[in-house]
Amino acid sequence: MNAFEIRGGNPLSGIITPQGAKNEALQVLCAALLTDEPVTFTNVPDILDVNTLIDVLADMNVKVSRPAANTVVLQATDINTEYFSDRSFQKKSGKLRGAVMLAGPMLARFRKAHIPQPGGDKIGRRRLDTHIRGFESLGVKFDYDTELSMFTLDGSALKGARILMEEPSVTGTANIIMAAVLAEGTTTIYNAACEPYVQQLCNMLNSMGADIKGISSNLLTINGVQKLHGCNHRMLADMIEVGSFIGLAAMTQSELTIRNADVQHLGIIPDIFQRLGIELHIKGDDIHIPAQDHYRIQKFIDGSILTVYDHPWPGFTPDLLSIILVTATQAKGTVLVHQKMFESRLFFVDKLIEMGAQIVLCDPHRAVVIGLDRTMPLRGITMSSPDIRAGVALLIAALSAKGKSTIQNIEQIDRGYERIDERLNALGADIRRV
C-alpha cells in the first residue's frame, strides 16, 4: 500500500491547471455506448476511477485509443452484452461507483442491462432507488440477485414517460437521460439534477443527434430518436480540484493562479470560499489567490454563526465540504459545516483534531470548526485516507502543518486526483510517494 510523506509549512507559488472533471467523465464516457461510431473525448482526467471505467468498456469490446495525453477515442461497434455476468466485471465494478452509469445506454441501445451495487468511497449508503424507479417509469422490469448484488434490467418495453424524480440525483438523472434518448416517444423528467456535468452530458448527446430540451433547468424534455452518431467532446475543468486549490492556497499562505478553471460553471463555489475570508480575483477563466496572513470567516447578516451546507445545484456541492472544513481550521472565526447527504463523510475530523484543530463533531452530519487564526499551527501525524475528498483535505492539512505527516491508503486520493503529488511539488510542496 502506497503512502505520502509530507513535510509541511512551505508556502507554494505558481500556476496550476485543474484536471478534467472526474464526475463528468464517469457519465459521458458511458454515453459512447449509445452509438457504433467513434466518440472523441478531450481533457480526460488520467485518474484511477476513470481508467478503471475505460478498462471496463474495453472488456466489453469497446475499441479504445489514446492518440494524445488526456484524449480518449471510444467506438462501441461490437459490444459483448454478456460481459456483466463475468467475474472480472463484478470485481472491477465493486471498486467503481461509475459502473452504474453503464445501465442507461445499455438499455437504450440493447434493451437490457445490469447494475452492480455501487463501489468506491466508504462515505455512507448510496441508494439506487432513483435509478431503478426512473427505469421502471420507462417500462423497464428488473430482478435483483442477492448473491451477486446485481440488478438485471429488461428494457424490451422501453418507451417514453413522464417522470417525477423523488430526489435530484445527478447520476440518476444522467442514467435516465441516456436510457430515454433512444426510447420511443417523449420523456419528461421533472426535479431533474441540473449540475454542469448533466448539462455537459445533454449537450454532448444533442451533438450526437439527440433531442433534449430544457438543459440547465430541472425540467427536461427528451424526444426519442432512432440513432445517434459520433462527436467530439471536451470535459470541463474539475470544480472539486478548483475548490481544493483555493483552500490549499489559503491554508498554506500561498500565492496561486488556477488557470483554465471554467469559471462560468463553478456556480457559488467562489462565493462560499470568499465567505471564509479568502481573497480571490477572477480574470477570465483564471482565478488568482494572493498570499494571505489571515482570513476571517463572515457571519450571517443577523450576526449569527455562518453555516455551510450541501444542496443540489445550484447549491454548494457536497464534494467540497471536506475542503471547506479543513480550510476553516486556520481561519479567524467559527463555522458550522452541515453535510446532509452522506452520514460518514465527516468522520475524518478525528485526524484533524489530533493535528491540533479545534472541531466539535456534533453528529454524523454536523461539525463546528473554531478557527485557530494561525495562533497554533497544525502538527504532523500519521493518518489514513478514508475517501477521495477527505484524503485531499488531509493532504491540505499536512501541507500547512508543522513537521512530517504520513497519509496512508493514498489509492483513494489517486482515484480522483491526477498526479497530485507531482503537480503540487512543482509549486514548492514537499510530498514523497513511498
N, C-alpha and C positions, 0 to 999 in steps of 0.2 A: 504494500500500500504506500503510495507516494505522500509526501508532506511538503509544506512550505516552511522554511525557516526565514523569519523576517526580523531584521534589525530596524527598529522604528526611530522616529524622531527626526527624520530627514525631510526638509521641505522639498517638494517636487517643482519642476518648472518645464514648460514647453507646450507642445501641441499634440493632441491625441484625437484620433478619428474613431468614432464608435463603429462597432461591427454591424452587420446586417441584423435585422430583428429576428431573434430566435422564435418567438411565438408566431410571427407571421410565416416563417419558413415552414413550421410544422403543419400549417394549413395549406399554403399554396403549392408545396411540393406534392402533396397528395392529390391536388386538383389535376396534375398531369395525367392521372389515370382516366380522366374523362375524355381523352382523345387518343387516336392512334398516331397523331402527328407529333413531331418534336416540339418540346417546350423549353425555351432557354431562360434560365434564371441567373441574374447577376446580383452582386452584393450579398452572396450567400455566406452566412457565418460558418467558419470552419471549426465547429464545436462537436462534442461527443453526441449530444442528443440528435442534432441534425444529421450527422454522419451515420448514426445508427438507423435513422429513418431511411436514408438513402440506401443503406445496405439491405434493409427490408424490401424496398422497392426493387432493388437488383435481384434479390432472391425470388421475387415474383415474376422475373423475366423482363422487367423494365430495362431498356438499354440506357446505360449511364455513361456519360463522357464529361470530362473536365478540361475544356480547351484552354482555360486560364485560371489564375488564382481567383477564388471566390465566385467562380462561374460553373454552373452545372447545367447540362442538357439532358433531359429525360424524354424517352419515347416509349410509350406503352402500347406496342403493336400486338404482341402475342403474350397475354397475361396468363399465368398459372393460377386459376381461381381456386385450386385445391390446396394452395400453399398454406392456408390458415390452419389446416389440421396438422401441419408439420411441426415437430418438436422444436426446431430451430426458431420458428416464428413465436411459439409460446415462450421460449427462453428470452428472445430479444424484446418482445412486447412487454414482458414483465418488468423491464428496465425503462420503458419509454411511455410516457403519458400520451405522446402524439400519435401512437398507434391507433387510437380510437378514431382518428381523422380519416382513416382508410375506408371506413364504412360508407360514408355518404357517396363518394364517387363510385365505389364498387356496386352499390345498389342502383345508382343511376345508369351505369353502363352495362352491368352484367346481371342486375336484378337479384343478386344475392351477396351477402357479406357476413363478416364475423367481427365481433367487438370483444377484445380481451378486457379483463378488469384492469384499470389504469395502473401503470407503474410510475417510477420517477420519485419525486420528493416524498418524504415522510412528514407531511405537514398537516395531516388530518384527512378526513373522508373526502373522496371525490365521487360524487354520485353521478350515475349515468342516466338517471330518470329523464332528464331533459332531452337527451339524445333519443332514447327509446320511445318516449311518448310522442316526440315530433315525428319519428319514422312511422309510428302507428297511425298518426293522423294522415300520413301519405299512403296508407293502405298496406303497410309492411307488417308481417307477422313475425314473431320472434319466439325462440326457445332458449332456455338457459341450461347449460351443462355445469352442474355444481362441481364436478370432479376436475374439469379443465378451467373453471371460472371463465367461461366463454359464452357469449350470446351468439346464436345463429339467426340470421335475418333472412326472411323470404320476401323479396320485393317484386314477385311476379304480378301483383296487382297495383304496382306503384302508380299513383295519379296525383294531380294537384289537389290542394285542400286549403282551407282556412285554418291557420294555427295561431292560438294564443299561448305564448310560452309562459310558464309559471315563474321563470326567472330569466333574466337576460344573459344567459350563459354564452360566452364567446365561442367556445368550441362547439357547444350545442347548436348555436346559430349557424356557424360555418358548416357543420356537418349536414344540417337540414337544407341549407342553400345548395350544397353540392349534389344532394340527392334530388332536389326539385328541378334543377336546370334542364335535365333530360326527361323529366316526368311529363306525361300527357296532361294538358290543361294548365290552369293558373293556380299558383300557390301564393297566399299572403301570410306573412309572418309578422305578428304584432307582439310588441315587447321584445323585439329582436335586439341583440347586442349591436352597438354601432361604433365599437372601437376602431381605430385606424387600421388595425390588421384585418378586420372584417371588411372594411371599406376597400382595402387593397385587394382582398380576395374577389369581391364583387366586380371591381374594375378590371381585374385580370380576366375573370370569366366573361365579362362583356366583350373584351378584346378578342376572346376566343369564339364569339358568336352567340353568347347567352343573351337573354333579355331580362335584365334586372333593373327595377326602378325603385326609387326611394333610398338610394345609397347615402349613408351618413345619418339616416333617421332610424327610428325604432319601428317603422312600418315598411316592410319590403314587399314588393310585388314581383313575382317571378313567373314569366310566361315560358312554359317549357318549349324547348326546341328539339329537333331530331338529331342534330350532330354538332359537335364543336371541333374547332381546328386548333393548330398550334399558335404560339405567340412568344413574344419576348417580355420578360417581367423583371423589374428591378425592385428589390426589397428595401424597405425603409431602414433608416438607422434605428438601432435598438434603443428605445426610450428608457429602458431599465439601465442600460450602460450609461446613457447620458446623465440620468439622475445619480447613478453611483459615482460618476466622476465629479459632479457638483459637490456631493457630500464629502468625497475624498479631498478635494481642494480645500474645503473649509476646515476639515479636521486636521490636516497636515500643514496649514498655513501656507498653502502653495498658490502660485500664480499659474493657472492653466487655461488654455484655449481648447475648447471642444469644437472640432471642425466638422462641417457637413452633418449637422445634428438633426436635419429635417424639422426645424423649429415649429413650423405650422402644424405639425402633427403631435406636438408634445402636450397640448391641452393646458391644464392648470399646473403641470409639474413645476415649471419655473416659479410660479406664484407661491406654491407651497414651500419651496426652499427659501424664497425671499421672506416668508413669514417667520422662518427660523433666524432671520437677520443676515442671511448670506447675500452679499452683493454680487450681482452678475449683470453683464452687459451683452445684449443680443445685437449682433451685426450681421444682417442677412441670415444665413444658415449656421453661423458660428456663434458660440457662447464663450465670452471671456469672463473668468472668475479671478479677480485680483487677490493677492495675499491679504488676509485679514488677521490681525492680532486677536480680535474679539468679535463675536456676533451675538446679538441679543434676540431672544425669542419674543415675538409680538404677543399681545393679548387680544382677546376679542374686544369689540367696541365698548361693551359694558364693564370692561376691566377684569373679566373672568379669565381663567387659565385656558390657553389655546388647546384645542383638541384636533388631532389629525386622524382621519379615519378613511378607510377604503370605501369605494362606492362605484357602481357601474359607470362607464364612460358616459358623459364627460367628467365624472368624478375622478378621484385620485386612485391610481392603480394599487392593488394590494401588494404587488411585487416590489414596491419601493418603500413600504412601511419599515422594513428592517433597516434600510439605509437612513430613513428619517430618524429612527430611534437611536442608532449609533451616533449620528451627526449631532443630535441634541445633547449628548453626554458632555460635550465640551462647550456648549453654548452658555449664555447667561440667561437664566430664567427656567421655567418649568413648562412641560408639555405633557398632555395625556395622549398616548398612542392607542388607538382602538382598532384592532384587527378583527373585523366582523366575520370574514369568510372562512378562515381556517383556524381550528381550535388549538393547533400545536405549533404555530409559526412563531410565537413569542418565547418559546422555552429556551432559546439560545441566550437569553439575557442573563442567565446564571453565570455565564463565562464573562460577560461584561462587568457584572458585579464583582467577580473575582479579580478582574483587572483594576478595580477601584471606582467604577462608575456608580452613581447614586440612582438606583432604579427600584421602584416598588412594583412588583408583579401582582396586580390586583386579582386577576383570574386568568384563565387561558386566553382571553381576548383583549385584555387591557393592561397597559403598563404606564406608570407615571415616571417620567425622567426629570430629575433635578440636575440641571446643568452645572458643571464644575467651573465654568468660565476660565479654564486653563489654570486654576489655582493649584490643581493637583493632577499631574499627567497620569494617564493610564500606565499600568506596568505590564510588561510582557509575561505571558504564561503559555502553557501547553494546552491546546484545545482541539476539538474535532468539529468539522463542518457537518451540520445535520441536513442542510438542503442548500440549493444553489444560492438563494438570496441571503440567507443567514451567513453562508460561507463568505460571501464578499463583504458583508457587514463586519464580520470578524477580521477579515483582511484589512479593511479600512482602520478598524480599531488598533490592529497590530502595527500598522504603518505610522500611526500617531503616538504609539506607546513608547515608553522608555525601556530600553533593553531588548532582549531577544524573545520573540514569540515563535511557537511552533503550531501550525494548523495541520491536523491530520485529516484523512478522508477527503483530500482535495479533488478526487474524482467528481465529487458533487459540484465543485466550482468549475471544473473543466467541462461539465455538461452544458454550461450556459455562457461561459466567457472565453473568448478566443485568445490563447497565448497571453493571458492576463499578466503573468509574471514578466515576460519579455517586454511587453508594451509599457508597463509601469517602471521597470528597470531603466528603460530608455529615457525616462523623465527624471531619474535620480533616486528611485526606490532601491532598497536592498532586500531582494527576495531571492532565495535559493530554493530550487526544487530538489529534494533529497529523497 
